[in-house]
Amino acid sequence: MRIGLIGTGRIGTFHATVLNRHREVGSLIVTDADTVRAHAVADRLGATAAPSVDEIFTWGVDAVVITAATSAHGELIGRAARMGLPVFCEKPIAVDLPGTLSALAEVDAAGTVLQLGFQRRFDTGYATAREAVRSGRLGRLHTIRAMTSDQSPPPAAYLPISGGMYRDCLVHDFDMLRWITGREVVEVYAMGSDAGPSMFREAHDIDTAAAVLTLDDGTLATATATRLNGAGYDVRMELAGELDQIGVGLDDRTPIASTEPAGPPAADKPWTGFLERFGPAYEAELAAFVDVVRGERANPCDGQEALHALRIAEACELSRLERRPVYLAEIPGRRD
């Protein structure tokens, strides 16, 4: 299999490394707006560096992996769809809802494959939680608590093009709410704070967020996020039911210390970032994509799934700006 990868930043380089050692990937072509960086990655892996994106689509690849800047995702997805090529794309599909719907329309019209990079679907902890909920082990769920806390903020230049806290960060938690429970979010109320470094205010973004979400069966969920969790990278979910309660992300590297005399001590080596915490999940999702391209399994996270999560993020952003509850029915793009 011949795969073209567009974007050799941090996540793109990771994906290129994983794909390069996959037994079914015979050759890998990489490109980036920064040609020096692309050549450096290609040289290290023994891959081929293409001069531009154009060559990815003219050199005869079997599939495309998109890890370029968010602003380029929609156009690249559409271009691949028009050529009949399967695509794996890091979230989001586009920088906004109209761009997302446009790209999905191209994929639908072409009848091609689009797999989105929601890697938590391949994390053992989240998968085990899904099984516990779907099996009825917890009984009726009444409360879910989700959180994503970055140890340190992204570069200031990234913030204006990130899509904001809900679309860029908490969208993963929104996807997990749906994937684990099998329920839909019907209403949200969200708040945010920009009391941290000035770069967040300058980008019209927030550094800390909280949302209350109501699912269609009445289950209540909270989702919180921050860019400034100095103790470490902390991604967790707690699911409480009438029969039992479980937690995802609790291990000897969770960056939290108990104040109880007999409580567990602080982690010696707390998680520091998403690639470290979710490395095996990222590898598994790319292996799944190769299987999808080969026709050996169904798409585990198509564009429709990504649209659902984005609509929740859009509702949260509207709620924060207008300081009111927002029903998901208010957000365009619903596909029943």
Disulfide bonds with the S-S distance in Angstrom:
none
